[in-house]
Amino acid sequence: MADSSLDDLRGELADLEAEEAQLSATRKRLQDQIDFGFESGTTRDREREVSDERQELHRRIAALRERLGALQSSL
């Protein structure tokens, strides 16, 4: 039971980390557009939105890692 729970949490963590990598790439592309003067009217708004999503994802990843650590140490 504990092994399947750990496996589920690890899978969820991997999914969140993959999503974070995609958001980071999108954010970098948007920041590059801004930095190099190719900013459109919505680029800054979209960069802020992606940045906020990424920060929330970081919080979820940190909480999940903490939960995983607690479960692993209790085994």
N, C-alpha and C positions, 0 to 999 in steps of 0.2 A: 504494500500500500504506500509506504513512504517513498519507495523507489519510483513509483509511477507519478506521485505528487512532485517529487524532485525533477523527474524528466519533463513533466508538464511545465513547471516553472522555468526550467532551462530552455525549453522550446519557446516559451513566451518571451524570455529574455533575448534569445537569438532574433526573434521577430522584431522586437522593439529596437534592438541594436541595428538591424538592417534598415528599418524605417528611419532611424536617426542618421545613418550614413547617407541615405537619399536626401533627407532634408538638409543635411550639411552641404551636400554638393549643390543643391538648388540655391541655398543661401550664399554660397561662395560665388556662384554664377551671377546672382543678383548684385552682390557687393562689387564684383568686378565691373559690371555694367555701370554702376554708380561711380566707382572710382575712375573709370576711363571715359566718363562724360557721355555715355550712351543711355542715360537715365530717361525713362519715359514718365508720363504723369503718374503711373501706378507702380513704378518700380520700387520706390521707397516704401509705399504701403504694403506691397507684397513681401518685401524683405523683412519688414517689421512683423508681419503675420507669420512668416516662416520661422523667424527667430523666436517668436512667442511659442509656436508649436514645438520647436526644438527644445526650448527650456522646459516645457511641460513634459516632454518625452524624457529629458534628463532626470527630472524628478521621479517619474515612474520607474525608470531603469534603476535609479539609486534605491528606491523603496523595494523593488524586486530583488536586487542584489542583497540587501539587508535581510529580507525574508529568507532568501536561499541560504545565506550564511547561518542564520539562526536554526533553520531546519537541519543543515548539515552538521552543525555542532551538537545538536541534540541526538544525533544517531550514535 
